[in-house]
Amino acid sequence: MVRLNCKDYGYDCQFVAQGEDISQVIEKFGKHTLDEHGIEYSKEGLMQFILRQ
């Protein structure tokens, strides 16, 4: 399972995107960070977050 926790990336936020499909998790997390924090990450950048876990 792939999991991205907003708090793990410096945000005071409890949002978690998780699932079996990496592309769906990246899409959910990217949408959240743009909508809630005003920061747009590239899909490649989010993939690096996942690979570093």
Buried (B, 14 or more C-beta within 10 A) or exposed (E): EBEBBBEEBEBEBEBBBEBEEEEEBBBBBBEBBEEEBEEEBEEEEBBEBBEEE
